[in-house]
Amino acid sequence: MQLLGMAVPFYQRLQKEGESGRRKMNQHTRYLTVLILLLQAPSYLANLHYTIPGEAFRGGAWFDISGALLLTAGTIFIMWLGERILRKE
């Protein structure tokens, strides 16, 4: 998002808006994090299928869907926890 602030005029304006722009940038960062995770989680699970020998991670489509959702939920929880910690300081 920092690089987008240098390259994209919309994000340049957000950076100059102060606190409201910072809140919008944080919200866009959260959405981008979840989008990247939704693309990365199936790749990570596919890697497990090919690197772990045997039938340990061969659960089929249900394993892939539930695993991707679990990784996404865990990441959202960690982002929430990090925000709570930052607010306490």
C-alpha positions as CSV (number, residue, x, y, z in Angstrom):
1,M,0.0,0.0,0.0
2,Q,2.9,2.3,0.6
3,L,4.1,1.8,-3.0
4,L,0.5,2.4,-4.3
5,G,0.6,5.7,-2.5
6,M,3.6,6.7,-4.6
7,A,2.2,5.4,-7.9
8,V,-1.6,5.8,-7.8
9,P,-3.2,9.3,-7.5
10,F,-6.1,8.0,-5.5
11,Y,-3.9,6.6,-2.8
12,Q,-1.7,9.8,-2.9
13,R,-4.8,11.8,-2.0
14,L,-5.7,9.3,0.8
15,Q,-2.2,9.7,2.3
16,K,-2.7,13.5,2.4
17,E,-6.1,13.4,4.0
18,G,-4.8,12.7,7.5
19,E,-6.6,10.4,9.9
20,S,-9.6,9.7,7.6
21,G,-7.3,8.8,4.8
22,R,-5.3,6.6,7.1
23,R,-8.4,4.7,8.1
24,K,-9.4,4.2,4.5
25,M,-5.9,3.0,3.7
26,N,-6.0,0.5,6.6
27,Q,-9.4,-0.8,5.4
28,H,-8.0,-1.3,1.9
29,T,-5.0,-3.0,3.4
30,R,-7.2,-5.5,5.2
31,Y,-9.2,-6.2,2.1
32,L,-6.1,-6.7,0.1
33,T,-4.7,-9.0,2.7
34,V,-7.8,-11.2,2.6
35,L,-7.8,-11.3,-1.2
36,I,-4.1,-12.3,-1.3
37,L,-4.8,-15.0,1.3
38,L,-7.7,-16.4,-0.6
39,L,-5.4,-16.8,-3.6
40,Q,-2.5,-18.1,-1.6
41,A,-4.2,-20.5,0.7
42,P,-5.2,-23.0,-2.0
43,S,-1.6,-22.9,-3.3
44,Y,-0.3,-23.6,0.1
45,L,-2.7,-26.6,0.5
46,A,-1.8,-27.9,-3.0
47,N,1.8,-27.8,-1.9
48,L,1.0,-29.9,1.1
49,H,-0.6,-32.5,-1.2
50,Y,2.6,-32.9,-3.2
51,T,5.2,-32.6,-0.4
52,I,3.8,-34.8,2.3
53,P,4.1,-38.5,1.5
54,G,1.2,-40.8,1.9
55,E,-2.5,-40.0,2.3
56,A,-2.1,-37.6,5.2
57,F,-3.4,-34.5,3.2
58,R,-5.4,-36.1,0.5
59,G,-8.8,-35.0,1.8
60,G,-10.2,-33.9,-1.6
61,A,-12.2,-30.8,-2.3
62,W,-13.7,-30.6,1.2
63,F,-10.2,-30.5,2.7
64,D,-9.2,-27.7,0.3
65,I,-12.3,-25.6,0.9
66,S,-12.3,-26.0,4.7
67,G,-8.5,-25.5,4.9
68,A,-8.6,-22.3,2.9
69,L,-11.5,-21.0,5.0
70,L,-9.6,-21.9,8.2
71,L,-6.5,-20.1,7.0
72,T,-8.6,-17.1,6.1
73,A,-10.4,-17.0,9.4
74,G,-7.1,-17.4,11.3
75,T,-5.6,-14.5,9.4
76,I,-8.6,-12.3,10.0
77,F,-8.4,-13.1,13.7
78,I,-4.7,-12.2,13.9
79,M,-5.4,-8.9,12.1
80,W,-8.1,-8.2,14.7
81,L,-5.9,-9.1,17.6
82,G,-3.1,-6.9,16.3
83,E,-5.5,-4.0,16.0
84,R,-6.7,-4.6,19.6
85,I,-3.1,-4.6,20.8
86,L,-2.3,-1.4,19.0
87,R,-5.3,0.4,20.5
88,K,-4.3,-0.6,24.1
89,E,-0.9,1.2,23.8
